[in-house]
Amino acid sequence: PKPRSGPRNFASNGPTILMRILVTAFERYGEFGLNASELCLEALTASLGAQPVAGVEAELRLYPVEFDLVRELIAQDLAAGYDAALHLGQSP
C-alpha cells in the first residue's frame, strides 16, 4: 500500500544527486482540523518546488494516521536506502 496522497519527489536540476532524503508527515486526525506536520510538509513542498536544492533528491510522503498501515509504509520507505530520513509528527 502507498500513502493516500502519494509521494512527491523533488530533485535538483544538476546532473549529480549527492543525497537522497525522505521526509514524512501525517494527515489530520481526530478532532484536530490541522496537523502541524502536514503544514510543515506543505511548506517544504512549496519551497522545494520553487527552488530545488542542488545535489539533493527529496521524497516527501504524507501518511494516514493509522498505526498498522503507517508502520508498514515506513518500513517499505526506509528499505529504499535513503541517506537520511526526517519524520514529522504532532502529538495531542
C-alpha positions in Angstrom: 0.0 0.0 0.0 1.0 3.6 -0.6 0.2 6.7 1.3 -3.1 8.2 0.2 -1.5 11.4 -1.1 1.3 9.6 -2.9 4.9 10.6 -2.9 6.1 13.9 -4.1 9.7 13.9 -5.4 11.9 16.9 -5.9 15.3 16.5 -7.5 18.0 19.2 -8.1 18.4 20.4 -11.6 22.0 19.3 -11.7 23.3 16.0 -13.1 24.6 14.6 -9.8 22.5 13.5 -6.9 24.6 13.6 -3.8 22.0 12.8 -1.2 18.5 11.2 -1.1 16.3 12.3 1.7 12.9 11.0 2.9 10.6 13.4 4.7 7.3 12.1 6.1 4.3 13.7 7.9 0.8 12.8 8.9 -2.7 13.8 7.8 -5.1 15.5 10.1 -6.9 13.3 12.5 -9.5 13.1 15.3 -10.8 16.5 16.5 -7.8 18.3 15.0 -8.7 20.5 12.0 -5.0 20.8 11.2 -1.9 18.7 11.7 1.3 20.7 12.2 3.4 18.0 10.5 1.2 18.2 7.4 1.5 22.0 7.3 5.3 21.7 7.5 5.3 19.2 4.7 3.1 21.5 2.6 5.5 24.4 3.2 8.5 22.2 2.3 6.7 21.1 -0.9 6.2 24.7 -1.9 9.8 25.7 -1.1 11.4 22.8 -3.0 9.1 23.2 -5.9 10.1 26.8 -6.2 13.8 26.2 -5.7 15.3 22.7 -5.6 18.5 22.2 -3.5 21.5 21.3 -5.7 22.6 17.7 -5.3 19.6 16.7 -3.2 16.7 14.5 -4.1 13.8 14.8 -1.6 10.9 12.3 -1.4 8.0 13.7 0.6 5.3 11.5 1.9 2.0 12.2 3.7 0.8 9.2 5.8 -2.6 8.5 7.2 -2.9 8.3 11.0 -3.4 4.5 11.0 -0.8 2.8 13.1 -0.6 -0.6 11.4 -0.6 0.8 7.9 1.9 3.6 8.7 4.3 1.0 10.3 4.2 -1.0 7.1 4.6 2.1 4.8 7.6 3.5 6.8 9.4 0.1 6.8 8.9 0.0 3.0 10.2 3.5 2.6 13.2 3.1 4.8 14.2 -0.1 2.9 14.6 2.1 -0.2 18.0 3.2 1.1 17.7 6.9 1.7 20.8 8.7 3.0 18.6 10.5 5.6 15.1 10.4 6.9 13.1 13.1 8.8 9.8 12.1 10.3 7.5 14.9 11.4 4.6 14.3 13.7 2.1 16.0 16.0 1.2 14.8 19.5 -2.0 15.9 21.1 
